[in-house]
Amino acid sequence: MSTWVKLTLVIHGGVPFLARLLHVKESSLYAFIDEIVRKYFPQSVVNEFFIKDDKLLSDRIDRDLSNAEEDFINSTSTPTIVSPEYKTQAPDGSLAQDLLGGEMSIGNNFTEK
């Protein structure tokens, strides 16, 4: 229990102080510390602290989702949209087609050759 109290005081008390001292946002500093801990000290008490703190965990999840979305957008190619084909046929001689004209249709090929 004393470890958690000390860790809470150091992180939640030290980060705002360091943020003011370094002229950076607190959220950026929390994110920086979190990424360092995740990469180099994944089994540490500090990593467990970040996981158990609701706000810090929520920020971690938001960063992970943003990074995953950016990676997905960068890795997928944009689809090619082909212009539709307009087709008409001459009237077949029926009364309706004599009045309205021949058959008209619009189509598109969705498969690539």
VEXKE-745331 format. One record per atom (N, C-alpha, C): residue number from 1; residue in three letters; atom name; x, y, z. Coordinates in Angstrom, 3 decimals. Example, Ala and Ser with C-alpha at 12.3 -4.5 7.8 and 13.67 -1.06 7.14 Angstrom:
! VEXKE-745331
<num:1, residuo:ALA, atomo:N, x:13.190, y:-5.690, z:7.800>
<num:1, residuo:ALA, atomo:CA, x:12.300, y:-4.500, z:7.800>
<num:1, residuo:ALA, atomo:C, x:13.200, y:-3.300, z:7.800>
<num:2, residuo:SER, atomo:N, x:12.850, y:-2.250, z:7.080>
<num:2, residuo:SER, atomo:CA, x:13.670, y:-1.060, z:7.140>
<num:2, residuo:SER, atomo:C, x:12.900, y:0.030, z:7.870>
END
This chain:
! VEXKE-745331
<num:1, residuo:MET, atomo:N, x:0.822, y:-1.201, z:0.000>
<num:1, residuo:MET, atomo:CA, x:0.000, y:0.000, z:0.000>
<num:1, residuo:MET, atomo:C, x:0.858, y:1.254, z:0.000>
<num:2, residuo:SER, atomo:N, x:1.937, y:1.228, z:0.743>
<num:2, residuo:SER, atomo:CA, x:2.784, y:2.417, z:0.805>
<num:2, residuo:SER, atomo:C, x:3.446, y:2.688, z:-0.540>
<num:3, residuo:THR, atomo:N, x:3.712, y:1.638, z:-1.313>
<num:3, residuo:THR, atomo:CA, x:4.287, y:1.821, z:-2.648>
<num:3, residuo:THR, atomo:C, x:3.323, y:2.582, z:-3.547>
<num:4, residuo:TRP, atomo:N, x:2.035, y:2.227, z:-3.472>
<num:4, residuo:TRP, atomo:CA, x:1.035, y:2.909, z:-4.304>
<num:4, residuo:TRP, atomo:C, x:0.881, y:4.372, z:-3.907>
<num:5, residuo:VAL, atomo:N, x:0.923, y:4.645, z:-2.616>
<num:5, residuo:VAL, atomo:CA, x:0.802, y:6.028, z:-2.151>
<num:5, residuo:VAL, atomo:C, x:1.995, y:6.847, z:-2.620>
<num:6, residuo:LYS, atomo:N, x:3.187, y:6.290, z:-2.458>
<num:6, residuo:LYS, atomo:CA, x:4.392, y:6.994, z:-2.916>
<num:6, residuo:LYS, atomo:C, x:4.355, y:7.218, z:-4.421>
<num:7, residuo:LEU, atomo:N, x:3.970, y:6.190, z:-5.142>
<num:7, residuo:LEU, atomo:CA, x:3.917, y:6.291, z:-6.603>
<num:7, residuo:LEU, atomo:C, x:2.885, y:7.318, z:-7.051>
<num:8, residuo:THR, atomo:N, x:1.749, y:7.345, z:-6.389>
<num:8, residuo:THR, atomo:CA, x:0.714, y:8.323, z:-6.716>
<num:8, residuo:THR, atomo:C, x:1.217, y:9.739, z:-6.466>
<num:9, residuo:LEU, atomo:N, x:1.861, y:9.940, z:-5.330>
<num:9, residuo:LEU, atomo:CA, x:2.398, y:11.271, z:-5.028>
<num:9, residuo:LEU, atomo:C, x:3.473, y:11.691, z:-6.013>
<num:10, residuo:VAL, atomo:N, x:4.346, y:10.770, z:-6.374>
<num:10, residuo:VAL, atomo:CA, x:5.422, y:11.103, z:-7.308>
<num:10, residuo:VAL, atomo:C, x:4.868, y:11.405, z:-8.693>
<num:11, residuo:ILE, atomo:N, x:3.980, y:10.557, z:-9.189>
<num:11, residuo:ILE, atomo:CA, x:3.484, y:10.746, z:-10.563>
<num:11, residuo:ILE, atomo:C, x:2.515, y:11.917, z:-10.639>
<num:12, residuo:HIS, atomo:N, x:1.476, y:11.895, z:-9.814>
<num:12, residuo:HIS, atomo:CA, x:0.466, y:12.958, z:-9.912>
<num:12, residuo:HIS, atomo:C, x:0.949, y:14.282, z:-9.316>
<num:13, residuo:GLY, atomo:N, x:1.974, y:14.260, z:-8.510>
<num:13, residuo:GLY, atomo:CA, x:2.536, y:15.501, z:-7.984>
<num:13, residuo:GLY, atomo:C, x:3.712, y:15.986, z:-8.804>
<num:14, residuo:GLY, atomo:N, x:4.508, y:15.054, z:-9.312>
<num:14, residuo:GLY, atomo:CA, x:5.713, y:15.424, z:-10.058>
<num:14, residuo:GLY, atomo:C, x:5.462, y:15.825, z:-11.488>
<num:15, residuo:VAL, atomo:N, x:4.495, y:15.198, z:-12.138>
<num:15, residuo:VAL, atomo:CA, x:4.237, y:15.495, z:-13.556>
<num:15, residuo:VAL, atomo:C, x:3.760, y:16.936, z:-13.755>
<num:16, residuo:PRO, atomo:N, x:2.799, y:17.439, z:-12.967>
<num:16, residuo:PRO, atomo:CA, x:2.420, y:18.853, z:-13.155>
<num:16, residuo:PRO, atomo:C, x:3.589, y:19.812, z:-12.920>
<num:17, residuo:PHE, atomo:N, x:4.423, y:19.498, z:-11.910>
<num:17, residuo:PHE, atomo:CA, x:5.585, y:20.338, z:-11.640>
<num:17, residuo:PHE, atomo:C, x:6.555, y:20.311, z:-12.827>
<num:18, residuo:LEU, atomo:N, x:6.865, y:19.117, z:-13.324>
<num:18, residuo:LEU, atomo:CA, x:7.767, y:18.998, z:-14.474>
<num:18, residuo:LEU, atomo:C, x:7.183, y:19.644, z:-15.729>
<num:19, residuo:ALA, atomo:N, x:5.888, y:19.521, z:-15.900>
<num:19, residuo:ALA, atomo:CA, x:5.240, y:20.117, z:-17.078>
<num:19, residuo:ALA, atomo:C, x:5.403, y:21.635, z:-17.069>
<num:20, residuo:ARG, atomo:N, x:5.217, y:22.243, z:-15.902>
<num:20, residuo:ARG, atomo:CA, x:5.419, y:23.702, z:-15.807>
<num:20, residuo:ARG, atomo:C, x:6.876, y:24.065, z:-16.002>
<num:21, residuo:LEU, atomo:N, x:7.762, y:23.275, z:-15.424>
<num:21, residuo:LEU, atomo:CA, x:9.187, y:23.545, z:-15.524>
<num:21, residuo:LEU, atomo:C, x:9.685, y:23.433, z:-16.964>
<num:22, residuo:LEU, atomo:N, x:9.193, y:22.430, z:-17.694>
<num:22, residuo:LEU, atomo:CA, x:9.633, y:22.189, z:-19.076>
<num:22, residuo:LEU, atomo:C, x:8.773, y:22.889, z:-20.128>
<num:23, residuo:HIS, atomo:N, x:7.698, y:23.561, z:-19.680>
<num:23, residuo:HIS, atomo:CA, x:6.774, y:24.270, z:-20.581>
<num:23, residuo:HIS, atomo:C, x:6.151, y:23.325, z:-21.605>
<num:24, residuo:VAL, atomo:N, x:5.657, y:22.188, z:-21.125>
<num:24, residuo:VAL, atomo:CA, x:4.940, y:21.225, z:-21.969>
<num:24, residuo:VAL, atomo:C, x:3.589, y:20.929, z:-21.320>
<num:25, residuo:LYS, atomo:N, x:2.704, y:20.341, z:-22.088>
<num:25, residuo:LYS, atomo:CA, x:1.400, y:19.969, z:-21.545>
<num:25, residuo:LYS, atomo:C, x:1.552, y:18.745, z:-20.645>
<num:26, residuo:GLU, atomo:N, x:0.737, y:18.715, z:-19.601>
<num:26, residuo:GLU, atomo:CA, x:0.765, y:17.564, z:-18.698>
<num:26, residuo:GLU, atomo:C, x:0.412, y:16.279, z:-19.437>
<num:27, residuo:SER, atomo:N, x:-0.581, y:16.348, z:-20.324>
<num:27, residuo:SER, atomo:CA, x:-1.003, y:15.146, z:-21.054>
<num:27, residuo:SER, atomo:C, x:0.130, y:14.608, z:-21.920>
<num:28, residuo:SER, atomo:N, x:0.926, y:15.502, z:-22.504>
<num:28, residuo:SER, atomo:CA, x:2.064, y:15.062, z:-23.315>
<num:28, residuo:SER, atomo:C, x:3.126, y:14.391, z:-22.452>
<num:29, residuo:LEU, atomo:N, x:3.341, y:14.925, z:-21.271>
<num:29, residuo:LEU, atomo:CA, x:4.331, y:14.343, z:-20.375>
<num:29, residuo:LEU, atomo:C, x:3.872, y:12.986, z:-19.847>
<num:30, residuo:TYR, atomo:N, x:2.583, y:12.873, z:-19.491>
<num:30, residuo:TYR, atomo:CA, x:2.038, y:11.573, z:-19.086>
<num:30, residuo:TYR, atomo:C, x:2.191, y:10.560, z:-20.225>
<num:31, residuo:ALA, atomo:N, x:1.892, y:10.988, z:-21.449>
<num:31, residuo:ALA, atomo:CA, x:2.003, y:10.091, z:-22.604>
<num:31, residuo:ALA, atomo:C, x:3.452, y:9.658, z:-22.815>
<num:32, residuo:PHE, atomo:N, x:4.385, y:10.596, z:-22.669>
<num:32, residuo:PHE, atomo:CA, x:5.807, y:10.276, z:-22.836>
<num:32, residuo:PHE, atomo:C, x:6.259, y:9.253, z:-21.802>
<num:33, residuo:ILE, atomo:N, x:5.902, y:9.493, z:-20.539>
<num:33, residuo:ILE, atomo:CA, x:6.282, y:8.561, z:-19.473>
<num:33, residuo:ILE, atomo:C, x:5.644, y:7.196, z:-19.704>
<num:34, residuo:ASP, atomo:N, x:4.389, y:7.201, z:-20.116>
<num:34, residuo:ASP, atomo:CA, x:3.677, y:5.942, z:-20.361>
<num:34, residuo:ASP, atomo:C, x:4.350, y:5.139, z:-21.462>
<num:35, residuo:GLU, atomo:N, x:4.725, y:5.802, z:-22.556>
<num:35, residuo:GLU, atomo:CA, x:5.371, y:5.085, z:-23.667>
<num:35, residuo:GLU, atomo:C, x:6.733, y:4.534, z:-23.260>
<num:36, residuo:ILE, atomo:N, x:7.491, y:5.290, z:-22.471>
<num:36, residuo:ILE, atomo:CA, x:8.794, y:4.803, z:-21.990>
<num:36, residuo:ILE, atomo:C, x:8.601, y:3.571, z:-21.102>
<num:37, residuo:VAL, atomo:N, x:7.652, y:3.658, z:-20.183>
<num:37, residuo:VAL, atomo:CA, x:7.399, y:2.543, z:-19.263>
<num:37, residuo:VAL, atomo:C, x:6.901, y:1.325, z:-20.028>
<num:38, residuo:ARG, atomo:N, x:6.012, y:1.532, z:-21.005>
<num:38, residuo:ARG, atomo:CA, x:5.478, y:0.394, z:-21.781>
<num:38, residuo:ARG, atomo:C, x:6.570, y:-0.300, z:-22.574>
<num:39, residuo:LYS, atomo:N, x:7.497, y:0.477, z:-23.122>
<num:39, residuo:LYS, atomo:CA, x:8.519, y:-0.098, z:-23.984>
<num:39, residuo:LYS, atomo:C, x:9.650, y:-0.771, z:-23.187>
<num:40, residuo:TYR, atomo:N, x:10.124, y:-0.098, z:-22.153>
<num:40, residuo:TYR, atomo:CA, x:11.318, y:-0.577, z:-21.465>
<num:40, residuo:TYR, atomo:C, x:11.047, y:-1.278, z:-20.131>
<num:41, residuo:PHE, atomo:N, x:9.904, y:-0.990, z:-19.500>
<num:41, residuo:PHE, atomo:CA, x:9.607, y:-1.572, z:-18.192>
<num:41, residuo:PHE, atomo:C, x:8.172, y:-2.105, z:-18.148>
<num:42, residuo:PRO, atomo:N, x:7.825, y:-3.052, z:-19.014>
<num:42, residuo:PRO, atomo:CA, x:6.423, y:-3.497, z:-19.072>
<num:42, residuo:PRO, atomo:C, x:5.941, y:-4.242, z:-17.832>
<num:43, residuo:GLN, atomo:N, x:6.835, y:-4.823, z:-17.057>
<num:43, residuo:GLN, atomo:CA, x:6.431, y:-5.582, z:-15.866>
<num:43, residuo:GLN, atomo:C, x:6.584, y:-4.776, z:-14.583>
<num:44, residuo:SER, atomo:N, x:6.782, y:-3.461, z:-14.697>
<num:44, residuo:SER, atomo:CA, x:7.048, y:-2.651, z:-13.513>
<num:44, residuo:SER, atomo:C, x:5.769, y:-2.228, z:-12.797>
<num:45, residuo:VAL, atomo:N, x:5.956, y:-1.722, z:-11.601>
<num:45, residuo:VAL, atomo:CA, x:4.848, y:-1.219, z:-10.795>
<num:45, residuo:VAL, atomo:C, x:4.267, y:0.037, z:-11.441>
<num:46, residuo:VAL, atomo:N, x:5.111, y:0.817, z:-12.099>
<num:46, residuo:VAL, atomo:CA, x:4.647, y:2.048, z:-12.748>
<num:46, residuo:VAL, atomo:C, x:3.687, y:1.705, z:-13.882>
<num:47, residuo:ASN, atomo:N, x:3.991, y:0.672, z:-14.652>
<num:47, residuo:ASN, atomo:CA, x:3.088, y:0.257, z:-15.726>
<num:47, residuo:ASN, atomo:C, x:1.752, y:-0.195, z:-15.140>
<num:48, residuo:GLU, atomo:N, x:1.802, y:-0.925, z:-14.063>
<num:48, residuo:GLU, atomo:CA, x:0.570, y:-1.355, z:-13.390>
<num:48, residuo:GLU, atomo:C, x:-0.216, y:-0.149, z:-12.878>
<num:49, residuo:PHE, atomo:N, x:0.510, y:0.873, z:-12.408>
<num:49, residuo:PHE, atomo:CA, x:-0.138, y:2.101, z:-11.943>
<num:49, residuo:PHE, atomo:C, x:-0.886, y:2.778, z:-13.095>
<num:50, residuo:PHE, atomo:N, x:-0.250, y:2.855, z:-14.264>
<num:50, residuo:PHE, atomo:CA, x:-0.894, y:3.469, z:-15.433>
<num:50, residuo:PHE, atomo:C, x:-2.127, y:2.678, z:-15.858>
<num:51, residuo:ILE, atomo:N, x:-2.069, y:1.357, z:-15.723>
<num:51, residuo:ILE, atomo:CA, x:-3.205, y:0.521, z:-16.095>
<num:51, residuo:ILE, atomo:C, x:-4.360, y:0.674, z:-15.108>
<num:52, residuo:LYS, atomo:N, x:-4.070, y:0.824, z:-13.830>
<num:52, residuo:LYS, atomo:CA, x:-5.128, y:0.893, z:-12.823>
<num:52, residuo:LYS, atomo:C, x:-5.730, y:2.285, z:-12.664>
<num:53, residuo:ASP, atomo:N, x:-5.063, y:3.317, z:-13.162>
<num:53, residuo:ASP, atomo:CA, x:-5.601, y:4.679, z:-13.088>
<num:53, residuo:ASP, atomo:C, x:-6.540, y:4.883, z:-14.276>
<num:54, residuo:ASP, atomo:N, x:-7.794, y:5.188, z:-14.003>
<num:54, residuo:ASP, atomo:CA, x:-8.811, y:5.289, z:-15.062>
<num:54, residuo:ASP, atomo:C, x:-8.455, y:6.326, z:-16.124>
<num:55, residuo:LYS, atomo:N, x:-8.028, y:7.503, z:-15.703>
<num:55, residuo:LYS, atomo:CA, x:-7.721, y:8.581, z:-16.657>
<num:55, residuo:LYS, atomo:C, x:-6.515, y:8.221, z:-17.510>
<num:56, residuo:LEU, atomo:N, x:-5.468, y:7.715, z:-16.872>
<num:56, residuo:LEU, atomo:CA, x:-4.260, y:7.359, z:-17.617>
<num:56, residuo:LEU, atomo:C, x:-4.508, y:6.187, z:-18.557>
<num:57, residuo:LEU, atomo:N, x:-5.310, y:5.222, z:-18.126>
<num:57, residuo:LEU, atomo:CA, x:-5.646, y:4.097, z:-18.993>
<num:57, residuo:LEU, atomo:C, x:-6.489, y:4.555, z:-20.178>
<num:58, residuo:SER, atomo:N, x:-7.431, y:5.453, z:-19.928>
<num:58, residuo:SER, atomo:CA, x:-8.267, y:5.981, z:-21.000>
<num:58, residuo:SER, atomo:C, x:-7.425, y:6.727, z:-22.032>
<num:59, residuo:ASP, atomo:N, x:-6.466, y:7.522, z:-21.564>
<num:59, residuo:ASP, atomo:CA, x:-5.569, y:8.233, z:-22.484>
<num:59, residuo:ASP, atomo:C, x:-4.718, y:7.253, z:-23.288>
<num:60, residuo:ARG, atomo:N, x:-4.277, y:6.172, z:-22.651>
<num:60, residuo:ARG, atomo:CA, x:-3.472, y:5.151, z:-23.345>
<num:60, residuo:ARG, atomo:C, x:-4.297, y:4.489, z:-24.447>
<num:61, residuo:ILE, atomo:N, x:-5.530, y:4.161, z:-24.122>
<num:61, residuo:ILE, atomo:CA, x:-6.407, y:3.518, z:-25.114>
<num:61, residuo:ILE, atomo:C, x:-6.678, y:4.460, z:-26.275>
<num:62, residuo:ASP, atomo:N, x:-6.936, y:5.734, z:-25.989>
<num:62, residuo:ASP, atomo:CA, x:-7.159, y:6.717, z:-27.057>
<num:62, residuo:ASP, atomo:C, x:-5.941, y:6.833, z:-27.973>
<num:63, residuo:ARG, atomo:N, x:-4.747, y:6.859, z:-27.380>
<num:63, residuo:ARG, atomo:CA, x:-3.529, y:6.930, z:-28.203>
<num:63, residuo:ARG, atomo:C, x:-3.368, y:5.679, z:-29.053>
<num:64, residuo:ASP, atomo:N, x:-3.614, y:4.506, z:-28.454>
<num:64, residuo:ASP, atomo:CA, x:-3.483, y:3.257, z:-29.199>
<num:64, residuo:ASP, atomo:C, x:-4.469, y:3.195, z:-30.366>
<num:65, residuo:LEU, atomo:N, x:-5.707, y:3.617, z:-30.118>
<num:65, residuo:LEU, atomo:CA, x:-6.708, y:3.605, z:-31.187>
<num:65, residuo:LEU, atomo:C, x:-6.366, y:4.600, z:-32.287>
<num:66, residuo:SER, atomo:N, x:-5.885, y:5.768, z:-31.920>
<num:66, residuo:SER, atomo:CA, x:-5.495, y:6.769, z:-32.919>
<num:66, residuo:SER, atomo:C, x:-4.334, y:6.255, z:-33.770>
<num:67, residuo:ASN, atomo:N, x:-3.363, y:5.627, z:-33.117>
<num:67, residuo:ASN, atomo:CA, x:-2.232, y:5.069, z:-33.863>
<num:67, residuo:ASN, atomo:C, x:-2.666, y:3.925, z:-34.776>
<num:68, residuo:ALA, atomo:N, x:-3.560, y:3.079, z:-34.297>
<num:68, residuo:ALA, atomo:CA, x:-4.047, y:1.966, z:-35.122>
<num:68, residuo:ALA, atomo:C, x:-4.829, y:2.487, z:-36.318>
<num:69, residuo:GLU, atomo:N, x:-5.638, y:3.517, z:-36.094>
<num:69, residuo:GLU, atomo:CA, x:-6.409, y:4.094, z:-37.194>
<num:69, residuo:GLU, atomo:C, x:-5.481, y:4.724, z:-38.231>
<num:70, residuo:GLU, atomo:N, x:-4.470, y:5.438, z:-37.774>
<num:70, residuo:GLU, atomo:CA, x:-3.512, y:6.059, z:-38.687>
<num:70, residuo:GLU, atomo:C, x:-2.736, y:4.999, z:-39.476>
<num:71, residuo:ASP, atomo:N, x:-2.315, y:3.928, z:-38.803>
<num:71, residuo:ASP, atomo:CA, x:-1.609, y:2.838, z:-39.485>
<num:71, residuo:ASP, atomo:C, x:-2.498, y:2.179, z:-40.535>
<num:72, residuo:PHE, atomo:N, x:-3.770, y:1.979, z:-40.213>
<num:72, residuo:PHE, atomo:CA, x:-4.688, y:1.364, z:-41.161>
<num:72, residuo:PHE, atomo:C, x:-4.891, y:2.250, z:-42.379>
<num:73, residuo:ILE, atomo:N, x:-5.067, y:3.537, z:-42.152>
<num:73, residuo:ILE, atomo:CA, x:-5.270, y:4.472, z:-43.268>
<num:73, residuo:ILE, atomo:C, x:-4.038, y:4.518, z:-44.159>
<num:74, residuo:ASN, atomo:N, x:-2.857, y:4.504, z:-43.553>
<num:74, residuo:ASN, atomo:CA, x:-1.625, y:4.555, z:-44.339>
<num:74, residuo:ASN, atomo:C, x:-1.340, y:3.248, z:-45.066>
<num:75, residuo:SER, atomo:N, x:-1.837, y:2.128, z:-44.573>
<num:75, residuo:SER, atomo:CA, x:-1.516, y:0.840, z:-45.180>
<num:75, residuo:SER, atomo:C, x:-2.507, y:0.412, z:-46.261>
<num:76, residuo:THR, atomo:N, x:-3.683, y:1.008, z:-46.287>
<num:76, residuo:THR, atomo:CA, x:-4.663, y:0.610, z:-47.291>
<num:76, residuo:THR, atomo:C, x:-4.612, y:1.551, z:-48.478>
<num:77, residuo:SER, atomo:N, x:-4.898, y:0.997, z:-49.631>
<num:77, residuo:SER, atomo:CA, x:-4.904, y:1.821, z:-50.838>
<num:77, residuo:SER, atomo:C, x:-6.305, y:2.378, z:-51.056>
<num:78, residuo:THR, atomo:N, x:-6.358, y:3.505, z:-51.709>
<num:78, residuo:THR, atomo:CA, x:-7.658, y:4.113, z:-51.976>
<num:78, residuo:THR, atomo:C, x:-8.317, y:3.389, z:-53.150>
<num:79, residuo:PRO, atomo:N, x:-9.603, y:3.175, z:-53.069>
<num:79, residuo:PRO, atomo:CA, x:-10.273, y:2.459, z:-54.155>
<num:79, residuo:PRO, atomo:C, x:-10.369, y:3.316, z:-55.420>
<num:80, residuo:THR, atomo:N, x:-10.332, y:2.656, z:-56.555>
<num:80, residuo:THR, atomo:CA, x:-10.517, y:3.355, z:-57.823>
<num:80, residuo:THR, atomo:C, x:-11.987, y:3.279, z:-58.207>
<num:81, residuo:ILE, atomo:N, x:-12.550, y:4.412, z:-58.474>
<num:81, residuo:ILE, atomo:CA, x:-13.955, y:4.471, z:-58.837>
<num:81, residuo:ILE, atomo:C, x:-14.042, y:4.717, z:-60.342>
<num:82, residuo:VAL, atomo:N, x:-14.676, y:3.784, z:-61.024>
<num:82, residuo:VAL, atomo:CA, x:-14.815, y:3.861, z:-62.474>
<num:82, residuo:VAL, atomo:C, x:-16.122, y:4.580, z:-62.794>
<num:83, residuo:SER, atomo:N, x:-16.082, y:5.430, z:-63.808>
<num:83, residuo:SER, atomo:CA, x:-17.298, y:6.130, z:-64.211>
<num:83, residuo:SER, atomo:C, x:-18.327, y:5.136, z:-64.730>
<num:84, residuo:PRO, atomo:N, x:-19.606, y:5.371, z:-64.466>
<num:84, residuo:PRO, atomo:CA, x:-20.647, y:4.443, z:-64.928>
<num:84, residuo:PRO, atomo:C, x:-20.806, y:4.502, z:-66.449>
<num:85, residuo:GLU, atomo:N, x:-21.314, y:3.415, z:-66.991>
<num:85, residuo:GLU, atomo:CA, x:-21.559, y:3.327, z:-68.437>
<num:85, residuo:GLU, atomo:C, x:-23.043, y:3.569, z:-68.703>
<num:86, residuo:TYR, atomo:N, x:-23.337, y:4.505, z:-69.569>
<num:86, residuo:TYR, atomo:CA, x:-24.722, y:4.788, z:-69.967>
<num:86, residuo:TYR, atomo:C, x:-25.005, y:4.043, z:-71.265>
<num:87, residuo:LYS, atomo:N, x:-26.103, y:3.315, z:-71.290>
<num:87, residuo:LYS, atomo:CA, x:-26.454, y:2.536, z:-72.476>
<num:87, residuo:LYS, atomo:C, x:-27.875, y:2.882, z:-72.903>
<num:88, residuo:THR, atomo:N, x:-28.084, y:2.974, z:-74.188>
<num:88, residuo:THR, atomo:CA, x:-29.433, y:3.187, z:-74.721>
<num:88, residuo:THR, atomo:C, x:-29.656, y:2.213, z:-75.870>
<num:89, residuo:GLN, atomo:N, x:-30.912, y:1.860, z:-76.066>
<num:89, residuo:GLN, atomo:CA, x:-31.284, y:0.995, z:-77.188>
<num:89, residuo:GLN, atomo:C, x:-32.367, y:1.710, z:-77.982>
<num:90, residuo:ALA, atomo:N, x:-32.393, y:1.450, z:-79.261>
<num:90, residuo:ALA, atomo:CA, x:-33.417, y:2.055, z:-80.121>
<num:90, residuo:ALA, atomo:C, x:-34.785, y:1.477, z:-79.769>
<num:91, residuo:PRO, atomo:N, x:-35.862, y:2.243, z:-79.949>
<num:91, residuo:PRO, atomo:CA, x:-37.208, y:1.726, z:-79.671>
<num:91, residuo:PRO, atomo:C, x:-37.475, y:0.445, z:-80.462>
<num:92, residuo:ASP, atomo:N, x:-38.204, y:-0.481, z:-79.837>
<num:92, residuo:ASP, atomo:CA, x:-38.473, y:-1.767, z:-80.477>
<num:92, residuo:ASP, atomo:C, x:-39.757, y:-1.768, z:-81.302>
<num:93, residuo:GLY, atomo:N, x:-40.408, y:-0.641, z:-81.424>
<num:93, residuo:GLY, atomo:CA, x:-41.613, y:-0.556, z:-82.253>
<num:93, residuo:GLY, atomo:C, x:-42.896, y:-0.633, z:-81.468>
<num:94, residuo:SER, atomo:N, x:-42.838, y:-0.903, z:-80.164>
<num:94, residuo:SER, atomo:CA, x:-44.070, y:-0.951, z:-79.379>
<num:94, residuo:SER, atomo:C, x:-44.578, y:0.473, z:-79.160>
<num:95, residuo:LEU, atomo:N, x:-45.868, y:0.589, z:-78.824>
<num:95, residuo:LEU, atomo:CA, x:-46.492, y:1.893, z:-78.638>
<num:95, residuo:LEU, atomo:C, x:-45.829, y:2.657, z:-77.487>
<num:96, residuo:ALA, atomo:N, x:-45.541, y:1.956, z:-76.377>
<num:96, residuo:ALA, atomo:CA, x:-44.928, y:2.616, z:-75.226>
<num:96, residuo:ALA, atomo:C, x:-43.552, y:3.161, z:-75.585>
<num:97, residuo:GLN, atomo:N, x:-42.758, y:2.369, z:-76.297>
<num:97, residuo:GLN, atomo:CA, x:-41.416, y:2.840, z:-76.634>
<num:97, residuo:GLN, atomo:C, x:-41.451, y:3.868, z:-77.753>
<num:98, residuo:ASP, atomo:N, x:-42.487, y:3.870, z:-78.566>
<num:98, residuo:ASP, atomo:CA, x:-42.625, y:4.931, z:-79.558>
<num:98, residuo:ASP, atomo:C, x:-42.884, y:6.265, z:-78.863>
<num:99, residuo:LEU, atomo:N, x:-43.668, y:6.219, z:-77.763>
<num:99, residuo:LEU, atomo:CA, x:-43.980, y:7.448, z:-77.033>
<num:99, residuo:LEU, atomo:C, x:-42.820, y:7.910, z:-76.146>
<num:100, residuo:LEU, atomo:N, x:-42.182, y:6.967, z:-75.458>
<num:100, residuo:LEU, atomo:CA, x:-41.161, y:7.326, z:-74.460>
<num:100, residuo:LEU, atomo:C, x:-39.732, y:7.198, z:-74.966>
<num:101, residuo:GLY, atomo:N, x:-39.494, y:6.453, z:-75.973>
<num:101, residuo:GLY, atomo:CA, x:-38.139, y:6.217, z:-76.462>
<num:101, residuo:GLY, atomo:C, x:-37.679, y:4.831, z:-76.068>
<num:102, residuo:GLY, atomo:N, x:-36.487, y:4.463, z:-76.496>
<num:102, residuo:GLY, atomo:CA, x:-35.959, y:3.131, z:-76.234>
<num:102, residuo:GLY, atomo:C, x:-35.491, y:2.948, z:-74.798>
<num:103, residuo:GLU, atomo:N, x:-35.052, y:1.746, z:-74.537>
<num:103, residuo:GLU, atomo:CA, x:-34.589, y:1.392, z:-73.192>
<num:103, residuo:GLU, atomo:C, x:-33.288, y:2.127, z:-72.872>
<num:104, residuo:MET, atomo:N, x:-33.192, y:2.628, z:-71.642>
<num:104, residuo:MET, atomo:CA, x:-31.968, y:3.283, z:-71.162>
<num:104, residuo:MET, atomo:C, x:-31.518, y:2.552, z:-69.893>
<num:105, residuo:SER, atomo:N, x:-30.212, y:2.439, z:-69.717>
<num:105, residuo:SER, atomo:CA, x:-29.698, y:1.803, z:-68.505>
<num:105, residuo:SER, atomo:C, x:-28.357, y:2.418, z:-68.137>
<num:106, residuo:ILE, atomo:N, x:-28.013, y:2.230, z:-66.889>
<num:106, residuo:ILE, atomo:CA, x:-26.715, y:2.680, z:-66.401>
<num:106, residuo:ILE, atomo:C, x:-26.104, y:1.486, z:-65.699>
<num:107, residuo:GLY, atomo:N, x:-24.836, y:1.256, z:-65.890>
<num:107, residuo:GLY, atomo:CA, x:-24.187, y:0.100, z:-65.293>
<num:107, residuo:GLY, atomo:C, x:-22.735, y:0.416, z:-64.966>
<num:108, residuo:ASN, atomo:N, x:-22.122, y:-0.505, z:-64.245>
<num:108, residuo:ASN, atomo:CA, x:-20.728, y:-0.335, z:-63.871>
<num:108, residuo:ASN, atomo:C, x:-20.101, y:-1.688, z:-63.691>
<num:109, residuo:ASN, atomo:N, x:-18.856, y:-1.800, z:-64.041>
<num:109, residuo:ASN, atomo:CA, x:-18.097, y:-3.034, z:-63.815>
<num:109, residuo:ASN, atomo:C, x:-17.374, y:-2.915, z:-62.492>
<num:110, residuo:PHE, atomo:N, x:-17.718, y:-3.789, z:-61.539>
<num:110, residuo:PHE, atomo:CA, x:-17.125, y:-3.720, z:-60.215>
<num:110, residuo:PHE, atomo:C, x:-15.933, y:-4.651, z:-60.067>
<num:111, residuo:THR, atomo:N, x:-15.671, y:-5.435, z:-61.069>
<num:111, residuo:THR, atomo:CA, x:-14.525, y:-6.334, z:-60.990>
<num:111, residuo:THR, atomo:C, x:-13.395, y:-5.783, z:-61.820>
<num:112, residuo:GLU, atomo:N, x:-12.178, y:-6.038, z:-61.352>
<num:112, residuo:GLU, atomo:CA, x:-11.015, y:-5.595, z:-62.097>
<num:112, residuo:GLU, atomo:C, x:-10.600, y:-6.696, z:-63.058>
<num:113, residuo:LYS, atomo:N, x:-10.116, y:-6.292, z:-64.195>
<num:113, residuo:LYS, atomo:CA, x:-9.661, y:-7.272, z:-65.191>
<num:113, residuo:LYS, atomo:C, x:-8.202, y:-7.572, z:-64.981>
END
